[in-house]
């Protein structure tokens, strides 16, 4: 009837655009006024904003920020404001699908899980237990990460398990471990408001973490220094922008350390009491004179001195970074250099003072703490007999079943697939066909698999279309548990609506698979809900740096999240918590390590054939590979297509004009038909492409270059040329 009325011109759509008064939101669209509000935490980035989902007739119809939440005070970014629209997207995965005769066909859950167990066990029987690999995500709740880790390591019996956090955070993890003896960001969001000097390295938070930008902007007394090759939105708002040459940040930091030591702008008392390695550090930075660092970075010498003076004389100095540091073959060492700079000036463990890694995904911290991938749960070490014995006693299993070393990292899992050492792969809530560097290598690897399982809330995705088995999963808004954000704040995630079709929560899928494997009662005795996992995780984390033992679901709800460590018996749940306030670190002698590190040029330098340096990055409108945001009309209209940014000088040399369609070409492939944007926000000799679009996949040209310590990929700084696209 509505279609007929519209064809006759009688439908004014008044019903759709009618407004009414909501007791909470005031005047708003009538269709967005819910029957009830469900309190939860945003499921996009690591900021961890508190929010409410409005539910009407069993559907999510609106969202609003939680004005009482300590992270965001009621404000949400564009993605958060439209997050409810992802729940009812047409592309949601609804039923288990099994490939038969080259087609994916609907099957029952019993058939799906039975087939998965049979295929995995056949592969392990033929090729060994580690012929099965698992790649996870940063998007599950902590209870699911904890459950999955036990299931993979003790149930499936393979060590070859990693999360896609290795593609964005592993250098920060490795850097923290090397400097401080443990993972865990030392600072808090409050430090953004309390520091008098803030240095952002490769961190465009105005676009990528806009709620944190608002907190930083509230600090009227700060001096903001932004280190970034591009004139990003954050750089435009800085007091001082350091437009370094690509991948010269490590040389810059070593140069600042050199100046601070030479001018005695360091805290010698703190260095003596709480660090080791200062003499070796002094020797290592002697070569990073202002003149040499100026040559490497492209910055004037006087700007180096000015920056060093500002930070060295700061009452409280904060250094924060994101993917601009992490996505590098020298990422771990750059993190160590940042930690060195903070340590020699005593800028750690104090209000406003920290080396602060801003995490990527909503629960990357949860998988780092509890996930059983790069470390044992509770930041324990695989190689520690004592740590393994502790876990074995809690779990009631022989200590010999707990691995003595971690398995392959994400990139090495793909290499093992390519060499046929791994024959079956389980990919959970991630889309590597878009996100993995050097797409050609990944596609070749996946084609060699005997069996590929993709578990996701969306189908089809470029990755799920390659699967032999698709398992439909619930997403944010359809499950319960906790996320841990960048400042170590544990916040509650609540179920507002039911998953579509036969989709199940990841937690229930893991328990069902454990039952099919015959290990459910041993590993998860009596578990029926995520809180069962949370209670066991509290016991596992007790007396560790990431101590959750005093946290409860009820207390989290009451306080809008609680920062760890919060041991049993702690009382002030609302207090801001920082690590290393007593100067004692997680090392054998309780002292931090000052680690000498050295700059090297990035691996693929420009040539005559490929004269430009490519950088990639995020935009404010989209999230990762757009499986979610691509289904949200308002976000899609704001940024419907990818583009390439180029300096006017390079555009003139290539005879290109604004809005020309161009291709980006490297030794490995070509990204076609990008819209050209000519702008001085990128320097001559550099270009920039956002990485969210599968149809304009930047990873067709990026390289297989990885940090040797953490195995994190270098998504940026590869040599390319730009050509006019064919009509």
C-alpha positions as CSV (number, residue, x, y, z in Angstrom):
1,X,0.0,0.0,0.0
2,X,2.8,2.4,0.9
3,X,4.5,1.8,-2.5
4,X,1.2,2.5,-4.3
5,X,0.6,5.7,-2.3
6,X,4.2,6.8,-3.1
7,X,3.7,6.1,-6.8
8,X,0.5,8.1,-6.8
9,X,2.2,11.0,-5.0
10,X,-0.1,10.6,-2.0
11,X,2.5,9.5,0.5
12,X,4.1,12.5,2.2
13,X,6.1,10.3,4.6
14,X,4.7,12.3,7.4
15,X,4.8,9.2,9.7
16,X,8.5,8.8,9.1
17,X,9.3,12.4,9.8
18,X,6.9,13.0,12.7
19,X,8.5,14.3,15.9
20,X,7.5,13.9,19.5
21,X,8.8,14.7,23.0
22,X,10.9,12.1,24.8
23,X,11.3,12.6,28.5
24,X,15.1,12.1,28.2
25,X,16.1,13.5,24.8
26,X,13.4,16.2,24.4
27,X,12.1,16.9,20.9
28,X,13.2,14.1,18.5
29,X,11.9,11.9,15.8
30,X,8.9,9.9,17.0
31,X,10.3,6.7,15.6
32,X,13.4,7.1,17.7
33,X,11.6,7.3,21.0
34,X,12.3,3.9,22.7
35,X,10.3,1.8,25.1
36,X,13.4,1.4,27.2
37,X,17.0,2.4,27.5
38,X,19.8,-0.2,27.9
39,X,23.1,1.0,29.4
40,X,26.2,-0.2,27.7
41,X,29.7,0.7,26.3
42,X,30.5,1.7,22.7
43,X,31.9,-1.1,20.6
44,X,34.1,0.8,18.2
45,X,37.4,2.2,19.4
46,X,39.4,1.9,22.6
47,X,38.1,5.1,24.2
48,X,35.3,3.2,25.9
49,X,32.4,5.7,25.9
50,X,29.4,5.0,28.0
51,X,26.1,5.1,26.2
52,X,22.5,3.9,26.1
53,X,20.7,1.9,23.4
54,X,17.1,2.8,22.9
55,X,14.9,-0.2,22.2
56,X,11.4,-0.1,20.7
57,X,9.4,-3.2,19.8
58,X,12.5,-5.4,20.1
59,X,14.6,-3.2,17.7
60,X,17.4,-0.7,18.5
61,X,16.1,2.6,17.3
62,X,18.4,5.2,18.8
63,X,21.5,5.8,21.0
64,X,22.5,8.5,23.4
65,X,25.7,9.2,25.4
66,X,25.8,8.5,29.1
67,X,26.1,11.9,30.8
68,X,27.3,10.2,34.0
69,X,30.1,8.1,32.4
70,X,33.6,9.2,33.5
71,X,35.1,8.7,30.1
72,X,32.8,10.8,27.8
73,X,30.3,12.6,29.9
74,X,27.5,12.1,27.5
75,X,29.3,12.9,24.2
76,X,29.6,10.5,21.3
77,X,31.5,10.6,18.0
78,X,29.7,10.2,14.6
79,X,30.2,6.4,14.7
80,X,28.9,6.1,18.2
81,X,25.8,8.2,17.4
82,X,24.8,5.9,14.7
83,X,26.0,2.6,16.1
84,X,22.5,1.1,16.6
85,X,22.1,1.0,12.9
86,X,24.7,-1.8,12.6
87,X,22.4,-4.2,14.5
88,X,19.8,-4.5,11.8
89,X,22.0,-4.2,8.7
90,X,21.0,-6.3,5.7
91,X,24.5,-7.8,5.7
92,X,24.2,-9.5,9.1
93,X,25.2,-13.2,9.2
94,X,22.1,-15.1,10.3
95,X,22.6,-18.9,9.7
96,X,25.5,-21.4,9.7
97,X,26.7,-21.9,6.1
98,X,28.8,-24.9,4.8
99,X,30.4,-25.0,1.4
100,X,29.1,-27.8,-0.7
101,X,29.8,-28.0,-4.5
102,X,31.5,-24.6,-4.4
103,X,28.4,-23.0,-2.8
104,X,27.7,-22.0,0.8
105,X,24.5,-23.7,1.9
106,X,22.6,-23.3,5.1
107,X,23.1,-26.1,7.7
108,X,22.2,-26.6,11.4
109,X,24.4,-25.6,14.2
110,X,25.0,-29.3,15.1
111,X,26.1,-30.0,11.5
112,X,28.3,-26.9,11.5
113,X,30.1,-27.6,14.7
114,X,30.3,-31.3,14.1
115,X,31.9,-30.7,10.7
116,X,34.3,-28.1,12.2
117,X,35.5,-30.6,14.9
118,X,35.9,-33.4,12.4
119,X,37.8,-31.3,9.9
120,X,40.1,-29.9,12.6
121,X,40.8,-33.2,14.2
122,X,41.5,-34.9,10.8
123,X,44.0,-32.2,10.0
124,X,45.7,-32.5,13.4
125,X,45.8,-36.3,13.2
126,X,47.5,-36.1,9.8
127,X,49.8,-33.1,10.3
128,X,50.1,-32.6,14.1
129,X,48.2,-30.5,16.6
130,X,49.7,-27.2,15.5
131,X,48.4,-27.6,11.9
132,X,45.4,-25.7,13.1
133,X,45.6,-22.0,13.5
134,X,43.3,-19.4,15.0
135,X,43.2,-15.6,14.4
136,X,41.0,-13.6,16.7
137,X,40.1,-9.9,17.1
138,X,40.0,-7.0,19.5
139,X,36.2,-6.8,19.3
140,X,35.0,-9.5,21.7
141,X,34.2,-9.0,25.4
142,X,36.9,-10.0,27.8
143,X,34.9,-13.0,29.0
144,X,34.9,-14.3,25.4
145,X,38.7,-13.8,25.0
146,X,39.4,-15.6,28.2
147,X,37.1,-18.5,27.2
148,X,38.6,-18.7,23.6
149,X,42.2,-18.7,24.9
150,X,41.5,-21.7,27.1
151,X,39.5,-23.5,24.4
152,X,42.3,-23.0,21.7
153,X,45.3,-23.8,23.9
154,X,43.9,-26.5,26.1
155,X,40.9,-27.8,24.1
156,X,42.1,-27.7,20.5
157,X,45.7,-28.1,21.7
158,X,47.3,-25.6,19.3
159,X,49.6,-22.8,20.2
160,X,49.2,-21.1,16.9
161,X,46.7,-18.5,18.1
162,X,46.9,-14.8,17.8
163,X,44.6,-11.7,17.7
164,X,44.4,-9.1,15.0
165,X,45.6,-6.7,17.7
166,X,49.1,-7.8,16.4
167,X,48.2,-5.7,13.4
168,X,47.9,-2.6,15.5
169,X,49.2,-2.9,19.1
170,X,51.9,-5.5,19.4
171,X,54.7,-3.0,19.2
172,X,53.2,-1.1,22.2
173,X,52.9,-4.4,24.1
174,X,56.4,-5.5,23.3
175,X,57.8,-2.0,24.1
176,X,56.1,-1.9,27.5
177,X,57.3,-5.4,28.3
178,X,60.9,-4.6,27.4
179,X,61.0,-1.3,29.3
180,X,58.8,-2.0,32.3
181,X,58.6,-5.8,32.6
182,X,54.9,-6.0,31.7
183,X,52.3,-4.8,29.3
184,X,49.8,-2.1,30.5
185,X,49.5,1.6,29.7
186,X,50.7,3.5,32.8
187,X,48.6,6.6,32.5
188,X,45.0,7.7,32.5
189,X,42.7,10.0,30.5
190,X,42.8,12.5,33.3
191,X,46.5,13.1,32.4
192,X,45.3,14.7,29.1
193,X,43.6,17.3,31.2
194,X,46.4,17.7,33.8
195,X,49.7,17.7,31.8
196,X,51.3,21.0,31.0
197,X,53.2,19.6,28.0
198,X,51.6,16.9,25.7
199,X,53.5,15.3,22.9
200,X,51.5,13.3,20.3
201,X,53.5,11.1,18.1
202,X,51.8,9.7,15.0
203,X,48.4,10.2,16.7
204,X,45.6,12.1,14.9
205,X,43.2,11.9,17.9
206,X,41.0,14.7,16.6
207,X,39.9,12.4,13.8
208,X,40.5,9.0,15.3
209,X,39.7,9.4,19.0
210,X,37.6,12.6,19.0
211,X,36.3,12.1,22.5
212,X,39.9,12.1,23.8
213,X,40.5,15.2,21.8
214,X,37.7,16.9,23.7
215,X,39.3,16.0,27.0
216,X,42.7,17.3,25.8
217,X,41.0,20.5,24.6
218,X,39.6,21.1,28.1
219,X,43.2,21.5,29.3
220,X,43.6,25.3,28.7
221,X,47.1,25.4,30.2
222,X,48.8,22.8,28.0
223,X,51.4,23.1,25.3
224,X,50.5,20.6,22.6
225,X,53.3,19.3,20.3
226,X,52.3,17.0,17.4
227,X,54.8,14.9,15.6
228,X,53.4,13.8,12.2
229,X,54.5,13.9,8.6
230,X,51.0,15.1,7.6
231,X,49.3,18.3,8.6
232,X,46.4,16.3,10.2
233,X,43.4,17.9,11.9
234,X,45.3,17.4,15.2
235,X,48.4,19.0,13.9
236,X,46.4,22.0,12.8
237,X,45.2,22.5,16.3
238,X,48.7,22.1,17.9
239,X,50.9,24.8,19.4
240,X,53.9,23.2,17.7
241,X,53.8,20.8,14.7
242,X,56.9,18.8,13.9
243,X,56.4,17.7,10.3
244,X,59.0,14.9,10.4
245,X,60.1,13.0,7.3
246,X,58.3,9.6,7.2
247,X,59.6,7.1,9.7
248,X,62.1,9.4,11.3
249,X,60.4,9.6,14.7
250,X,62.9,7.3,16.4
251,X,65.8,9.5,15.4
252,X,63.8,12.5,16.7
253,X,63.3,11.0,20.1
254,X,66.9,9.9,20.4
255,X,67.9,13.4,19.4
256,X,65.6,14.9,22.1
257,X,67.2,12.5,24.7
258,X,70.6,13.7,23.5
259,X,69.8,17.3,24.0
260,X,68.2,16.7,27.4
261,X,71.2,14.8,28.7
262,X,73.7,17.4,27.3
263,X,71.7,20.2,29.0
264,X,71.1,18.3,32.2
265,X,67.3,18.5,31.8
266,X,66.9,15.1,33.3
267,X,65.9,13.7,36.7
268,X,69.1,12.1,37.9
269,X,67.6,11.1,41.2
270,X,64.8,9.1,39.5
271,X,67.2,7.6,37.0
272,X,69.4,6.3,39.8
273,X,66.6,5.0,42.0
274,X,64.3,3.4,39.5
275,X,66.2,2.6,36.2
276,X,69.1,0.6,34.9
277,X,71.1,1.1,31.7
278,X,71.6,4.9,31.8
279,X,75.3,4.8,30.9
280,X,74.6,2.6,27.8
281,X,71.8,4.9,26.8
282,X,74.1,8.0,27.0
283,X,76.6,6.3,24.7
284,X,73.9,5.2,22.2
285,X,72.5,8.7,21.7
286,X,75.8,10.6,21.3
287,X,75.6,10.1,17.5
288,X,72.1,11.8,17.5
289,X,73.4,15.3,17.5
290,X,71.0,18.1,16.6
291,X,72.6,18.5,13.2
292,X,72.4,14.8,12.3
293,X,68.8,14.6,13.6
294,X,67.9,17.7,11.6
295,X,69.2,16.0,8.5
296,X,67.3,12.8,9.2
297,X,64.0,14.4,10.2
298,X,64.0,17.5,8.0
299,X,63.4,19.7,11.1
300,X,65.4,22.8,11.9
301,X,67.9,22.5,14.7
302,X,66.3,25.4,16.7
303,X,63.0,23.5,16.6
304,X,64.7,20.4,18.1
305,X,66.1,22.5,20.9
306,X,62.7,24.2,21.5
307,X,60.9,20.9,21.7
308,X,63.5,19.4,24.1
309,X,63.3,22.5,26.3
310,X,59.5,22.4,26.5
311,X,59.4,18.7,27.4
312,X,62.5,18.8,29.7
313,X,61.1,21.8,31.7
314,X,57.6,20.5,31.9
315,X,56.0,20.0,35.3
316,X,54.2,17.0,34.0
317,X,54.9,15.7,30.5
318,X,52.7,13.2,28.6
319,X,53.7,11.4,25.5
320,X,50.9,9.6,23.7
321,X,51.0,7.6,20.4
322,X,48.9,5.4,18.2
323,X,49.4,3.6,14.9
324,X,51.8,6.2,13.4
325,X,54.4,4.7,15.8
326,X,53.1,1.1,16.0
327,X,52.8,0.4,12.3
328,X,56.6,0.2,11.7
329,X,59.5,-2.2,11.4
330,X,61.0,-0.2,14.2
331,X,57.8,0.1,16.2
332,X,58.9,-1.7,19.4
333,X,62.1,0.2,19.5
334,X,60.3,3.5,19.0
335,X,58.1,2.7,21.9
336,X,61.2,1.9,23.9
337,X,62.7,5.3,22.9
338,X,59.5,7.0,24.1
339,X,59.7,5.1,27.4
340,X,63.4,6.1,27.7
341,X,62.4,9.8,27.2
342,X,59.7,9.5,29.9
343,X,61.9,7.7,32.4
344,X,65.0,9.9,32.2
345,X,62.7,12.9,33.0
346,X,60.7,11.1,35.7
347,X,57.5,11.5,33.7
348,X,55.8,8.3,34.7
349,X,53.6,7.4,37.6
350,X,52.6,11.0,38.3
351,X,49.5,13.0,37.6
352,X,49.8,14.3,34.0
353,X,53.0,12.3,33.3
354,X,53.1,9.1,31.3
355,X,54.2,7.3,28.1
356,X,50.7,6.5,27.0
357,X,49.7,4.1,24.2
358,X,46.2,4.9,22.9
359,X,44.8,1.5,22.0
360,X,42.9,0.8,18.7
361,X,39.9,-1.5,19.2
362,X,37.3,-1.4,21.8
363,X,38.7,-4.4,23.7
364,X,42.3,-4.8,22.5
365,X,43.2,-4.5,26.2
366,X,40.9,-7.4,27.2
367,X,42.6,-9.8,24.8
368,X,46.1,-8.5,25.9
369,X,45.2,-9.2,29.6
370,X,43.2,-12.4,29.4
371,X,43.5,-13.8,25.8
372,X,46.2,-16.5,26.2
373,X,47.9,-15.4,22.9
374,X,51.1,-13.3,23.2
375,X,51.2,-14.0,27.0
376,X,49.5,-16.3,29.5
377,X,46.4,-14.8,31.2
378,X,47.2,-12.1,33.7
379,X,50.4,-10.9,31.9
380,X,52.1,-14.1,32.9
381,X,55.0,-15.5,30.9
382,X,55.0,-18.7,29.0
383,X,58.6,-19.4,29.9
384,X,58.0,-19.1,33.7
385,X,57.5,-22.4,35.4
386,X,56.0,-20.6,38.4
387,X,53.4,-18.8,36.2
388,X,52.4,-22.0,34.5
389,X,52.1,-23.8,37.8
390,X,49.8,-21.0,39.2
391,X,47.4,-21.3,36.3
392,X,47.5,-25.1,36.3
393,X,46.4,-25.0,40.0
394,X,43.6,-22.6,39.3
395,X,42.4,-24.6,36.3
396,X,42.9,-28.1,37.8
397,X,45.0,-29.3,34.8
398,X,48.5,-30.7,34.7
399,X,51.1,-27.9,34.3
400,X,52.6,-29.8,31.3
401,X,49.5,-29.0,29.2
402,X,50.2,-25.3,29.4
403,X,52.6,-24.2,26.6
404,X,56.1,-23.1,27.5
405,X,56.4,-20.7,24.6
406,X,53.8,-18.7,22.6
407,X,52.9,-20.0,19.2
408,X,53.1,-18.2,15.9
409,X,52.1,-14.5,15.7
410,X,49.5,-13.5,13.2
411,X,51.8,-12.8,10.2
412,X,53.7,-16.0,10.9
413,X,50.4,-17.9,10.9
414,X,49.8,-16.7,7.4
415,X,53.3,-17.6,6.3
416,X,52.7,-21.1,7.9
417,X,49.5,-21.4,5.9
418,X,51.4,-20.5,2.7
419,X,54.0,-23.2,3.4
420,X,51.3,-25.7,4.3
421,X,52.5,-26.1,7.9
422,X,49.0,-24.9,8.9
423,X,46.2,-26.7,7.0
424,X,43.0,-25.4,8.8
425,X,42.3,-21.9,10.0
426,X,39.6,-20.3,12.2
427,X,39.2,-16.6,11.8
428,X,37.0,-14.8,14.3
429,X,35.5,-11.3,14.0
430,X,38.1,-9.9,11.7
431,X,38.4,-9.3,7.9
432,X,42.0,-10.0,6.9
433,X,41.3,-9.8,3.1
434,X,41.0,-6.1,3.6
435,X,43.2,-5.5,6.8
436,X,46.2,-7.7,6.2
437,X,49.3,-6.1,4.5
438,X,50.3,-7.4,1.1
439,X,46.9,-8.8,-0.1
440,X,48.4,-11.1,-2.7
441,X,50.3,-13.1,-0.2
442,X,47.2,-13.6,2.0
443,X,45.0,-14.6,-0.9
444,X,47.5,-17.2,-2.0
445,X,47.8,-18.5,1.5
446,X,44.0,-18.9,2.1
447,X,43.6,-20.7,-1.2
448,X,45.9,-23.5,0.1
449,X,43.9,-24.3,3.2
450,X,42.1,-27.6,3.7
451,X,39.4,-25.9,5.8
452,X,38.7,-22.3,6.6
453,X,36.2,-21.3,9.3
454,X,35.0,-17.6,9.5
455,X,33.0,-16.6,12.5
456,X,31.6,-13.1,12.1
457,X,28.5,-11.0,12.7
458,X,28.4,-10.1,9.0
459,X,28.2,-12.0,5.7
460,X,29.2,-11.7,3.0
461,X,32.5,-10.1,3.7
462,X,35.6,-10.4,1.5
463,X,36.9,-12.9,4.0
464,X,33.8,-14.9,4.7
465,X,33.3,-15.4,1.0
466,X,36.5,-17.5,1.0
467,X,35.3,-19.7,3.9
468,X,34.4,-23.4,3.9
469,X,32.2,-22.8,7.0
470,X,30.6,-19.5,8.2
471,X,29.5,-19.3,11.8
472,X,27.0,-16.4,12.4
473,X,27.9,-14.4,15.6
474,X,26.1,-11.8,17.7
475,X,27.7,-8.4,17.8
476,X,27.8,-5.3,20.2
477,X,24.3,-4.7,21.5
478,X,23.4,-8.4,21.4
479,X,25.8,-9.8,24.1
480,X,26.9,-9.2,27.7
481,X,30.4,-8.9,29.2
482,X,33.1,-6.3,29.7
483,X,35.5,-4.2,27.7
484,X,38.7,-2.7,29.0
485,X,39.7,0.7,27.4
486,X,43.0,2.4,26.9
487,X,43.2,3.8,30.4
488,X,42.6,0.2,31.8
489,X,38.9,1.1,32.7
490,X,36.7,-2.0,32.8
491,X,33.2,-1.1,31.5
492,X,30.1,-3.1,31.2
493,X,28.6,-4.3,27.9
494,X,24.9,-5.2,27.9
495,X,22.5,-7.0,25.6
496,X,19.7,-4.8,24.3
497,X,18.3,-6.9,21.5
498,X,18.4,-10.5,20.2
499,X,20.8,-11.5,17.5
500,X,19.3,-12.0,14.1
501,X,18.2,-15.4,12.8
502,X,20.2,-18.3,14.4
503,X,23.2,-16.2,15.2
504,X,24.8,-16.9,18.6
505,X,27.1,-15.0,20.9
506,X,30.7,-15.8,20.5
507,X,30.7,-17.0,24.2
508,X,28.0,-19.6,23.4
509,X,29.7,-20.7,20.2
510,X,32.9,-21.4,22.2
511,X,31.0,-23.3,24.8
512,X,29.1,-25.3,22.2
513,X,32.4,-26.1,20.4
514,X,34.0,-27.2,23.6
515,X,31.0,-29.6,24.2
516,X,31.5,-31.0,20.6
517,X,35.2,-31.4,21.4
518,X,34.4,-33.2,24.7
519,X,36.3,-30.7,26.9
520,X,33.5,-28.4,28.2
521,X,33.2,-29.9,31.7
522,X,37.0,-30.0,32.2
523,X,37.7,-26.4,31.0
524,X,34.4,-24.7,31.7
525,X,32.7,-26.6,34.6
526,X,29.1,-25.4,35.0
527,X,29.5,-22.3,32.9
528,X,26.3,-21.0,31.3
529,X,26.9,-17.2,31.1
530,X,29.7,-14.7,30.6
531,X,29.8,-13.8,34.3
532,X,31.0,-17.4,35.0
533,X,34.1,-16.6,32.9
534,X,34.5,-13.2,34.6
535,X,34.5,-14.7,38.1
536,X,37.2,-17.2,37.1
537,X,39.2,-14.5,35.4
538,X,39.1,-12.5,38.6
539,X,40.8,-15.4,40.4
540,X,43.4,-15.7,37.6
541,X,44.2,-11.9,37.6
542,X,44.4,-11.7,41.5
543,X,47.7,-10.4,42.7
544,X,48.8,-9.6,39.1
545,X,49.4,-6.1,37.7
546,X,46.0,-6.3,36.0
547,X,44.2,-7.3,39.2
548,X,40.4,-7.5,38.7
549,X,39.7,-9.4,41.9
550,X,37.8,-6.6,43.6
551,X,35.6,-5.8,40.6
552,X,32.0,-7.0,40.2
553,X,29.5,-6.4,37.4
554,X,27.4,-4.5,39.9
555,X,30.2,-2.1,40.9
556,X,31.1,-1.5,37.2
557,X,27.5,-0.5,36.5
558,X,27.4,1.8,39.6
559,X,30.6,3.7,38.8
560,X,30.6,3.7,35.0
561,X,33.6,1.5,34.9
562,X,36.5,0.8,37.2
563,X,40.2,1.1,36.4
564,X,42.5,-1.8,37.2
565,X,44.4,-2.7,39.3
566,X,41.5,-3.1,41.7
567,X,42.3,-5.9,44.1
568,X,39.9,-7.5,46.5
569,X,39.3,-5.2,49.5
570,X,39.9,-2.0,47.5
571,X,37.3,0.6,48.3
572,X,37.5,3.7,46.1
573,X,36.2,2.5,42.8
574,X,35.9,6.0,41.3
575,X,39.6,6.9,41.9
576,X,42.0,7.5,39.0
577,X,44.6,4.8,38.9
578,X,48.1,5.0,37.4
579,X,50.8,2.3,37.2
580,X,54.3,2.6,38.8
581,X,53.4,5.4,41.1
582,X,55.9,3.9,43.6
583,X,58.7,3.6,41.0
584,X,58.6,-0.2,41.3
585,X,58.3,-2.0,37.9
586,X,57.5,-5.6,36.9
587,X,61.2,-6.6,36.5
588,X,63.3,-8.9,38.7
589,X,65.0,-5.9,40.4
590,X,61.8,-3.7,40.2
591,X,63.7,-1.2,38.0
592,X,62.7,0.0,34.5
593,X,65.1,-0.7,31.7
594,X,66.6,2.1,29.6
595,X,67.1,0.4,26.3
596,X,69.4,1.8,23.6
597,X,67.8,1.8,20.2
598,X,68.9,3.0,16.8
599,X,67.2,4.6,13.8
600,X,67.2,3.0,10.4
601,X,65.5,4.2,7.2
602,X,62.3,2.4,6.4
603,X,62.8,-0.7,4.3
604,X,61.4,0.4,0.9
605,X,62.9,3.7,-0.1
606,X,61.6,5.7,-3.1
607,X,63.2,5.1,-6.5
608,X,63.0,6.6,-10.0
609,X,60.2,4.2,-10.9
610,X,58.4,4.5,-7.5
611,X,59.2,8.1,-6.4
612,X,56.5,8.7,-3.8
613,X,56.1,7.5,-0.1
614,X,52.7,6.1,0.7
615,X,51.1,6.6,4.1
616,X,47.8,5.0,5.1
617,X,45.4,5.8,7.9
618,X,41.9,6.1,9.3
619,X,39.1,8.6,8.9
620,X,36.6,9.8,11.5
621,X,33.6,8.4,9.5
622,X,34.6,4.7,9.2
623,X,35.9,1.9,11.2
624,X,38.5,-0.7,10.0
625,X,37.1,-2.5,7.0
626,X,33.6,-1.0,7.0
627,X,31.8,-4.2,7.6
628,X,29.8,-2.1,10.2
629,X,30.1,1.5,9.2
630,X,29.6,0.7,5.5
631,X,26.0,-0.4,6.5
632,X,25.2,3.0,8.2
633,X,23.7,5.4,5.6
634,X,24.8,8.6,7.2
635,X,28.4,7.5,7.6
636,X,28.4,6.1,4.1
637,X,27.1,9.4,2.7
638,X,29.8,11.4,4.6
639,X,32.6,9.3,3.1
640,X,31.3,7.1,0.3
641,X,34.6,6.4,-1.4
642,X,38.3,6.3,-0.9
643,X,40.7,9.0,-2.1
644,X,44.4,9.9,-2.5
645,X,45.9,13.1,-1.0
646,X,48.8,14.6,-2.9
647,X,50.8,17.8,-2.6
648,X,50.2,20.5,-5.4
649,X,53.9,20.3,-6.4
650,X,53.7,16.6,-7.2
651,X,50.3,17.1,-8.9
652,X,51.7,19.8,-11.2
653,X,54.6,17.6,-12.1
654,X,52.3,14.7,-13.1
655,X,49.8,17.1,-14.8
656,X,47.0,16.0,-12.4
657,X,44.1,18.1,-11.2
658,X,41.6,17.9,-8.3
659,X,39.1,15.1,-8.7
660,X,41.0,13.3,-11.4
661,X,40.8,9.5,-11.0
662,X,44.2,8.0,-10.3
663,X,45.8,4.6,-9.6
664,X,48.5,4.0,-6.9
665,X,51.1,1.4,-8.1
666,X,53.8,-0.4,-6.1
667,X,56.0,-3.4,-6.9
668,X,53.2,-5.6,-5.5
669,X,50.0,-4.3,-7.0
670,X,47.7,-1.4,-7.9
671,X,44.8,0.4,-6.2
672,X,42.6,1.7,-8.9
673,X,40.4,4.7,-9.5
674,X,41.0,6.7,-6.4
675,X,39.6,10.3,-6.3
676,X,42.5,12.8,-6.2
677,X,42.6,15.5,-3.6
678,X,45.3,18.1,-4.0
679,X,46.3,19.5,-0.6
680,X,49.3,20.9,1.2
681,X,48.5,18.7,4.3
682,X,50.8,16.2,2.7
683,X,54.4,17.1,1.9
684,X,56.0,16.9,-1.5
685,X,57.1,13.3,-2.2
686,X,54.4,11.8,0.0
687,X,50.8,10.6,-0.6
688,X,48.1,9.4,1.7
689,X,45.2,6.9,1.3
690,X,42.6,5.8,3.9
691,X,42.5,2.0,4.3
692,X,38.9,1.3,5.1
693,X,37.6,0.3,1.6
694,X,37.7,-3.2,0.3
695,X,37.1,-2.0,-3.3
696,X,40.0,0.5,-2.9
697,X,42.2,-1.8,-0.9
698,X,45.4,-0.1,0.1
699,X,46.9,-3.4,1.1
700,X,47.2,-4.3,-2.6
701,X,50.3,-2.1,-2.6
702,X,51.7,-2.3,1.0
703,X,54.6,-4.7,1.7
704,X,55.2,-7.8,3.9
705,X,57.6,-6.0,6.3
706,X,57.2,-6.6,10.0
707,X,58.7,-5.4,13.3
708,X,61.1,-8.3,14.1
709,X,60.4,-8.1,17.8
710,X,56.6,-7.9,17.9
711,X,55.8,-9.0,14.4
712,X,53.6,-6.0,13.8
713,X,53.3,-5.0,10.1
714,X,54.6,-1.8,8.5
715,X,51.4,-0.6,6.8
716,X,53.0,2.7,5.9
717,X,56.0,4.1,4.1
718,X,56.2,2.0,1.0
719,X,57.4,3.3,-2.4
720,X,54.7,4.0,-5.0
721,X,53.9,6.0,-8.1
722,X,50.6,7.6,-9.1
723,X,49.1,7.4,-12.6
724,X,46.1,8.8,-14.2
725,X,43.4,6.1,-14.2
726,X,42.1,4.7,-17.4
727,X,38.7,6.0,-18.4
